[in-house]
Amino acid sequence: MKLVEYLFRKVVPLFLGALVFFALVLVLVDLMMNLWNFISNGVSGARVLKIMLLYVPKTLWYATPIAILFAVSYTLSDLYANNELVAIFASGVSLTKFTAPLLVFAFVMSFALFFFDDKVVVPTYAQKTTMQEEALQKEKSLNNDKIVVLSENGNITYKAEFYDDSAKRLTGLYVIVRNDDKSLDRILRADSALWRTDEKRWSLSGGVQYKIDGDTLKASGIGSDILERLVEAPETFQNNVISVETVDSKTARAYIDHLLKAGLPASEQLSIYYKKFSFPFIVFIVVFLSIGLSGKTRKNVMLISLASCISAAVLFYVTQMITMLLAKFEYISPFAGAWSPVFLFVVIAVIVLKYART
């Protein structure tokens, strides 16, 4: 127990110090990149400070893998250099047993990093982006025009001239309804449609239904059976392109479900969605690799160990980029695109740890 306490007394302060340092560097870089724009638009210092504070959670998320990598590599390298690990090994404690608490700590931190990103980073970064765009007068309207939206796996197609986001209203609306065999069932036309929040559907104004009856096209009122199917959410019609990477997991899942329901390609978005869960495990991987790669030489121990671990981390990023591209073009499944680098590097880390100095 004292060895565990001794290990964490060395690792934790280094980790926290490195985390603050790297996060501060990222904040300053972002500030320097936008400083001239803030000055040009007369943004007050208090508002700039608030924008930077909203960016802090994102920088902490970015800095965590680098900070834990530095802390573990430096600690183990220092223990090797001072022959403290030699004494520990001589007492019958293996490297695996000695560093197991670090692996457990990193594994738990991987889960914590996911929830931190989902619950804290995503909303605060969205606020930061919105506030920064407002301060720099780059506000984006969510109104949209000339809209075509597919729903129910392509069985319902909405075509609207204009969408007013503030009123949640569509104007110049046509709805094409098809049967399961994709044959035409009916066409609806309405002057406008208003989203009914209480009923979670669109209410049509001035609506007419056209349906083929034999060789003739008959016009009639719109039946309640089809109105109950007009449930596509207003967000679908907004003038925005949802980035799965910048929304929480619940919103990302809903967006992907919409793409699948509309029969649209979703491989890239689905692989990014799975990546939201797999990427935090970079923390576990860098710690695992740090343990195996530390102490490979007696000269420049800390420098060489840190360089080896950083190289391995970069290799992980590159591998994940390649597998994500393969998933995007559907050469592999979205799940494999996101998770295969994690499984691959865990195997590599186990092999490296097996041949580590003990």
RODO-2510 file (C-alpha; in nm, 4 decimals, decimal comma):
residues 358
     n   res          X          Y          Z
     1     m     0,0000     0,0000     0,0000
     2     k     0,2874     0,2358     0,0756
     3     l     0,4317     0,1695    -0,2716
     4     v     0,0967     0,2686    -0,4274
     5     e     0,0862     0,5836    -0,2163
     6     y     0,4475     0,6633    -0,3073
     7     l     0,3756     0,6128    -0,6781
     8     f     0,0701     0,8397    -0,6810
     9     r     0,2470     1,1052    -0,4732
    10     k     0,4913     1,1303    -0,7609
    11     v     0,2480     1,0973    -1,0537
    12     v    -0,0518     1,3070    -0,9443
    13     p     0,1285     1,6405    -0,8803
    14     l     0,3127     1,6060    -1,2116
    15     f    -0,0123     1,5234    -1,3890
    16     l    -0,1987     1,8208    -1,2419
    17     g     0,0912     2,0564    -1,3103
    18     a     0,1258     1,9370    -1,6706
    19     l    -0,2517     1,9534    -1,7186
    20     v    -0,2672     2,3180    -1,6080
    21     f     0,0402     2,4069    -1,8152
    22     f    -0,0782     2,2464    -2,1408
    23     a    -0,4338     2,3803    -2,0961
    24     l    -0,2968     2,7307    -2,0360
    25     v    -0,0848     2,7076    -2,3514
    26     l    -0,3903     2,6089    -2,5564
    27     v    -0,5958     2,8959    -2,4119
    28     l    -0,3192     3,1464    -2,4895
    29     v    -0,2813     3,0127    -2,8439
    30     d    -0,6547     3,0546    -2,9052
    31     l    -0,6455     3,4039    -2,7534
    32     m    -0,3512     3,5122    -2,9698
    33     m    -0,5235     3,3801    -3,2822
    34     n    -0,8341     3,5908    -3,2139
    35     l    -0,6848     3,8892    -3,0280
    36     w    -0,6729     4,1232    -3,3284
    37     n    -1,0347     4,0376    -3,4180
    38     f    -1,1446     4,1113    -3,0599
    39     i    -0,9652     4,4469    -3,0670
    40     s    -1,1026     4,5366    -3,4124
    41     n    -1,4593     4,4709    -3,2988
    42     g    -1,4176     4,6548    -2,9683
    43     v    -1,4888     4,3487    -2,7548
    44     s    -1,4556     4,4274    -2,3840
    45     g    -1,1921     4,2572    -2,1705
    46     a    -1,4610     4,1040    -1,9473
    47     r    -1,6305     3,9437    -2,2475
    48     v    -1,3008     3,8116    -2,3833
    49     l    -1,2257     3,6653    -2,0395
    50     k    -1,5646     3,4906    -2,0310
    51     i    -1,5057     3,3476    -2,3792
    52     m    -1,1652     3,2159    -2,2716
    53     l    -1,3095     3,0655    -1,9518
    54     l    -1,5689     2,8793    -2,1578
    55     y    -1,2807     2,7382    -2,3634
    56     v    -1,1002     2,5999    -2,0564
    57     p    -1,2973     2,2674    -2,0377
    58     k    -1,2086     2,1969    -2,4017
    59     t    -0,8397     2,2646    -2,3380
    60     l    -0,8445     2,0383    -2,0302
    61     w    -0,9960     1,7625    -2,2461
    62     y    -0,7235     1,8115    -2,5086
    63     a    -0,4458     1,8306    -2,2485
    64     t    -0,5379     1,5257    -2,0379
    65     p    -0,3735     1,2552    -2,2581
    66     i    -0,0555     1,4654    -2,2987
    67     a    -0,0401     1,5455    -1,9263
    68     i    -0,0857     1,1856    -1,8088
    69     l     0,1680     1,0705    -2,0680
    70     f     0,4245     1,3185    -1,9393
    71     a     0,3553     1,2428    -1,5714
    72     v     0,3835     0,8626    -1,6015
    73     s     0,6830     0,8698    -1,8374
    74     y     0,8734     1,1169    -1,6226
    75     t     0,7956     0,9348    -1,2980
    76     l     0,8965     0,5880    -1,4201
    77     s     1,2034     0,7222    -1,5988
    78     d     1,3101     0,9036    -1,2827
    79     l     1,2624     0,5862    -1,0789
    80     y     1,4725     0,3925    -1,3290
    81     a     1,7457     0,6580    -1,3329
    82     n     1,7688     0,6649    -0,9526
    83     n     1,7724     0,2820    -0,9314
    84     e     1,4595     0,2923    -0,7139
    85     l     1,2869     0,0410    -0,9390
    86     v     1,5831    -0,1935    -0,9034
    87     a     1,5189    -0,2002    -0,5276
    88     i     1,1468    -0,2546    -0,5851
    89     f     1,2118    -0,5434    -0,8271
    90     a     1,4629    -0,6932    -0,5854
    91     s     1,1984    -0,6961    -0,3142
    92     g     0,9854    -0,9254    -0,5296
    93     v     0,7446    -0,6669    -0,6737
    94     s     0,7174    -0,6917    -1,0530
    95     l     0,6751    -0,3944    -1,2863
    96     t     0,3225    -0,5104    -1,3707
    97     k     0,2191    -0,5316    -1,0057
    98     f     0,3871    -0,1997    -0,9218
    99     t     0,2186    -0,0091    -1,2047
   100     a    -0,1208    -0,1851    -1,1957
   101     p    -0,2748     0,1000    -0,9893
   102     l    -0,1725     0,3410    -1,2658
   103     l    -0,3521     0,1283    -1,5241
   104     v    -0,6671     0,1166    -1,3099
   105     f    -0,6433     0,4935    -1,2589
   106     a    -0,6057     0,5501    -1,6355
   107     f    -0,8947     0,3148    -1,7152
   108     v    -1,1276     0,4987    -1,4776
   109     m    -1,0055     0,8327    -1,6117
   110     s    -1,0940     0,7219    -1,9660
   111     f    -1,4584     0,6817    -1,8626
   112     a    -1,4451     1,0099    -1,6715
   113     l    -1,3035     1,1854    -1,9780
   114     f    -1,5953     1,0648    -2,1906
   115     f    -1,8564     1,1962    -1,9455
   116     f    -1,6588     1,5184    -1,8997
   117     d    -1,6645     1,5705    -2,2760
   118     d    -2,0322     1,4782    -2,3118
   119     k    -2,1676     1,6782    -2,0179
   120     v    -1,9235     1,9684    -1,9805
   121     v    -1,6988     2,0189    -2,2852
   122     v    -1,9702     2,0012    -2,5540
   123     p    -2,2102     2,2590    -2,3992
   124     t    -1,9386     2,5010    -2,2833
   125     y    -1,7580     2,4884    -2,6181
   126     a    -2,0890     2,5506    -2,7970
   127     q    -2,1460     2,8539    -2,5716
   128     k    -1,7924     2,9729    -2,6394
   129     t    -1,8399     2,9436    -3,0160
   130     t    -2,1762     3,1220    -3,0066
   131     m    -2,0503     3,4028    -2,7833
   132     q    -1,7355     3,4473    -2,9918
   133     e    -1,9348     3,4639    -3,3161
   134     e    -2,1682     3,7222    -3,1612
   135     a    -1,8730     3,9276    -3,0349
   136     l    -1,7078     3,9164    -3,3771
   137     q    -2,0428     3,9812    -3,5493
   138     k    -2,0491     3,6449    -3,7213
   139     e    -2,3980     3,5398    -3,6150
   140     k    -2,5501     3,2679    -3,8314
   141     s    -2,9200     3,2546    -3,9096
   142     l    -3,0925     2,9185    -3,8722
   143     n    -3,3569     3,0179    -4,1260
   144     n    -3,3375     2,8149    -4,4439
   145     d    -3,4800     2,8144    -4,7978
   146     k    -3,5215     2,5713    -5,0863
   147     i    -3,5344     2,2743    -4,8490
   148     v    -3,5696     1,9055    -4,9326
   149     v    -3,5817     1,6568    -4,6446
   150     l    -3,6317     1,2798    -4,6566
   151     s    -3,8110     1,0934    -4,3789
   152     e    -3,9332     0,7402    -4,3036
   153     n    -3,6528     0,5842    -4,5065
   154     g    -3,7490     0,7930    -4,8080
   155     n    -4,1221     0,7199    -4,7950
   156     i    -4,1963     1,0828    -4,7058
   157     t    -4,0251     1,3759    -4,8771
   158     y    -4,0679     1,7362    -4,7608
   159     k    -4,0061     2,0223    -5,0041
   160     a    -4,0432     2,3760    -4,8674
   161     e    -3,9690     2,7218    -5,0027
   162     f    -3,8690     2,8677    -4,6666
   163     y    -3,8218     2,7720    -4,3005
   164     d    -3,8539     3,0375    -4,0270
   165     d    -3,6734     2,9039    -3,7202
   166     s    -3,8058     3,1616    -3,4728
   167     a    -4,1677     3,0768    -3,5617
   168     k    -4,0977     2,7083    -3,6383
   169     r    -4,2900     2,7595    -3,9629
   170     l    -4,2543     2,6149    -4,3136
   171     t    -4,3989     2,7997    -4,6126
   172     g    -4,4707     2,6749    -4,9642
   173     l    -4,4730     2,3156    -4,8458
   174     y    -4,5110     2,0032    -5,0582
   175     v    -4,5071     1,6555    -4,9043
   176     i    -4,4625     1,3524    -5,1313
   177     v    -4,5797     1,0272    -4,9737
   178     r    -4,4758     0,6921    -5,1180
   179     n    -4,5745     0,3350    -5,0400
   180     d    -4,3294     0,0757    -4,9096
   181     d    -4,2610    -0,0358    -5,2679
   182     k    -4,1710     0,3304    -5,3433
   183     s    -4,4740     0,3828    -5,5672
   184     l    -4,6514     0,7172    -5,5333
   185     d    -4,9272     0,7252    -5,2729
   186     r    -5,0237     1,0927    -5,2517
   187     i    -4,8972     1,4517    -5,2664
   188     l    -4,9816     1,7137    -5,0055
   189     r    -4,9610     2,0864    -5,0634
   190     a    -4,9946     2,3554    -4,7963
   191     d    -4,9472     2,7306    -4,7870
   192     s    -4,7668     2,6898    -4,4551
   193     a    -4,7019     2,4435    -4,1734
   194     l    -4,6558     2,5250    -3,8066
   195     w    -4,4789     2,2961    -3,5596
   196     r    -4,7093     2,1926    -3,2755
   197     t    -4,4831     2,1433    -2,9762
   198     d    -4,7577     1,9809    -2,7674
   199     e    -4,8395     1,7204    -3,0345
   200     k    -4,4858     1,6892    -3,1779
   201     r    -4,6065     1,7191    -3,5373
   202     w    -4,6688     1,9717    -3,8151
   203     s    -5,0067     2,1434    -3,8471
   204     l    -5,0866     2,2389    -4,2078
   205     s    -5,2654     2,5565    -4,3143
   206     g    -5,4414     2,5743    -4,6515
   207     g    -5,3612     2,2100    -4,7145
   208     v    -5,4803     2,0029    -5,0090
   209     q    -5,4234     1,6337    -5,0762
   210     y    -5,3805     1,4956    -5,4278
   211     k    -5,4221     1,1229    -5,4772
   212     i    -5,4314     0,9054    -5,7893
   213     d    -5,7623     0,7285    -5,8353
   214     g    -5,7427     0,5128    -6,1462
   215     d    -5,6437     0,7445    -6,4282
   216     t    -5,7430     1,0665    -6,2534
   217     l    -5,5811     1,2850    -5,9883
   218     k    -5,8316     1,3770    -5,7198
   219     a    -5,7997     1,6643    -5,4736
   220     s    -5,9396     1,6357    -5,1221
   221     g    -5,8833     1,7373    -4,7636
   222     i    -5,5888     1,5935    -4,5792
   223     g    -5,6735     1,2972    -4,3597
   224     s    -5,5628     1,2621    -3,9995
   225     d    -5,3793     0,9385    -4,0825
   226     i    -5,1161     1,1216    -4,2860
   227     l    -5,0999     1,4239    -4,0555
   228     e    -4,9909     1,1956    -3,7710
   229     r    -4,6897     1,0934    -3,9814
   230     l    -4,5610     1,4500    -4,0297
   231     v    -4,3362     1,4390    -3,7247
   232     e    -3,9950     1,5382    -3,8649
   233     a    -3,8338     1,7661    -3,6036
   234     p    -3,7915     2,1383    -3,6873
   235     e    -3,4151     2,1103    -3,6305
   236     t    -3,3967     1,9018    -3,9482
   237     f    -3,5020     2,2048    -4,1537
   238     q    -3,2545     2,4491    -3,9956
   239     n    -2,9750     2,6074    -4,1956
   240     n    -2,7030     2,4108    -4,0270
   241     v    -2,5012     2,0985    -4,0754
   242     i    -2,4738     1,9018    -3,7529
   243     s    -2,1250     1,7869    -3,6726
   244     v    -2,1490     1,4690    -3,4668
   245     e    -1,8120     1,5523    -3,3147
   246     t    -1,9366     1,8800    -3,1629
   247     v    -2,2635     1,7635    -3,0052
   248     d    -2,3352     1,5358    -2,7107
   249     s    -2,3894     1,1648    -2,7613
   250     k    -2,7698     1,1865    -2,7271
   251     t    -2,8000     1,4545    -2,9985
   252     a    -2,5519     1,2693    -3,2193
   253     r    -2,7515     0,9466    -3,1875
   254     a    -3,0756     1,1276    -3,2766
   255     y    -2,9113     1,2849    -3,5818
   256     i    -2,7770     0,9499    -3,7022
   257     d    -3,1180     0,7883    -3,6488
   258     h    -3,2640     1,0612    -3,8683
   259     l    -3,0106     0,9889    -4,1439
   260     l    -3,0822     0,6169    -4,1273
   261     k    -3,4577     0,6764    -4,1260
   262     a    -3,4248     0,9033    -4,4285
   263     g    -3,2139     0,6447    -4,6114
   264     l    -2,9142     0,8800    -4,6285
   265     p    -2,5455     0,7743    -4,5972
   266     a    -2,4471     0,7602    -4,2306
   267     s    -2,1225     0,5596    -4,2181
   268     e    -1,8990     0,8596    -4,1541
   269     q    -2,1268     1,0071    -3,8876
   270     l    -2,1703     0,6681    -3,7202
   271     s    -1,7932     0,6102    -3,7063
   272     i    -1,7467     0,9572    -3,5496
   273     y    -2,0209     0,8713    -3,3005
   274     y    -1,8385     0,5523    -3,1980
   275     k    -1,5160     0,7525    -3,1806
   276     k    -1,6713     0,9682    -2,9074
   277     f    -1,6672     0,6541    -2,6921
   278     s    -1,3352     0,5065    -2,8082
   279     f    -1,1138     0,8155    -2,8161
   280     p    -1,1028     0,8747    -2,4355
   281     f    -0,9262     0,5390    -2,4040
   282     i    -0,6172     0,7110    -2,5440
   283     v    -0,5516     0,7924    -2,1766
   284     f    -0,5379     0,4226    -2,0881
   285     i    -0,3254     0,3434    -2,3946
   286     v    -0,0608     0,6123    -2,3346
   287     v    -0,0220     0,5011    -1,9727
   288     f     0,0036     0,1390    -2,0810
   289     l     0,2664     0,2261    -2,3410
   290     s     0,4539     0,4530    -2,1004
   291     i     0,4953     0,1654    -1,8571
   292     g     0,6270    -0,0695    -2,1245
   293     l     0,8563     0,1800    -2,2986
   294     s     1,0091     0,3469    -1,9936
   295     g     1,3538     0,2364    -1,8855
   296     k     1,4707     0,0980    -2,2191
   297     t     1,8085     0,2697    -2,1780
   298     r     2,0334     0,3935    -1,8992
   299     k     2,1319     0,7114    -2,0853
   300     n     1,8983     1,0084    -2,1224
   301     v     1,6314     0,7892    -1,9681
   302     m     1,3576     1,0484    -1,9353
   303     l     1,4154     1,2044    -2,2783
   304     i     1,4219     0,8729    -2,4666
   305     s     1,1245     0,7273    -2,2781
   306     l     0,9170     1,0385    -2,3334
   307     a     1,0100     1,0504    -2,7029
   308     s     0,9179     0,6818    -2,7422
   309     c     0,5807     0,7317    -2,5767
   310     i     0,5002     1,0443    -2,7779
   311     s     0,5931     0,8575    -3,0970
   312     a     0,3610     0,5738    -2,9983
   313     a     0,0788     0,8209    -2,9227
   314     v     0,1272     0,9908    -3,2608
   315     l     0,1207     0,6483    -3,4264
   316     f    -0,2123     0,5825    -3,2516
   317     y    -0,3579     0,9082    -3,3860
   318     v    -0,2374     0,8275    -3,7395
   319     t    -0,3770     0,4726    -3,7202
   320     q    -0,7129     0,6031    -3,6030
   321     m    -0,7184     0,8576    -3,8863
   322     i    -0,6616     0,5776    -4,1372
   323     t    -0,9272     0,3487    -3,9910
   324     m    -1,1761     0,6372    -3,9737
   325     l    -1,1152     0,7078    -4,3443
   326     l    -1,1685     0,3399    -4,4225
   327     a    -1,4956     0,3527    -4,2277
   328     k    -1,5990     0,6722    -4,4079
   329     f    -1,5634     0,5022    -4,7473
   330     e    -1,7287     0,1852    -4,6077
   331     y    -1,4278    -0,0444    -4,6494
   332     i    -1,4719    -0,1407    -4,2847
   333     s    -1,7617    -0,0991    -4,0433
   334     p    -1,8024     0,2266    -3,8441
   335     f    -1,7467     0,0331    -3,5201
   336     a    -1,4183    -0,1101    -3,6509
   337     g    -1,3105     0,2336    -3,7712
   338     a    -1,3436     0,3783    -3,4221
   339     w    -1,2431     0,0867    -3,2003
   340     s    -0,9851    -0,1190    -3,3940
   341     p    -0,6935     0,1200    -3,3096
   342     v    -0,7805     0,0873    -2,9395
   343     f    -0,7810    -0,2936    -2,9503
   344     l    -0,4643    -0,2983    -3,1660
   345     f    -0,2654    -0,0726    -2,9346
   346     v    -0,3790    -0,2553    -2,6225
   347     v    -0,2319    -0,5724    -2,7760
   348     i     0,0884    -0,3836    -2,8665
   349     a     0,1103    -0,2408    -2,5147
   350     v     0,0737    -0,5896    -2,3629
   351     i     0,3558    -0,7195    -2,5839
   352     v     0,5803    -0,4212    -2,5025
   353     l     0,5109    -0,4627    -2,1305
   354     k     0,5974    -0,8325    -2,1522
   355     y     0,9495    -0,7448    -2,2732
   356     a     0,9952    -0,4419    -2,0478
   357     r     1,2871    -0,4231    -1,8084
   358     t     1,2026    -0,5678    -1,4676
***
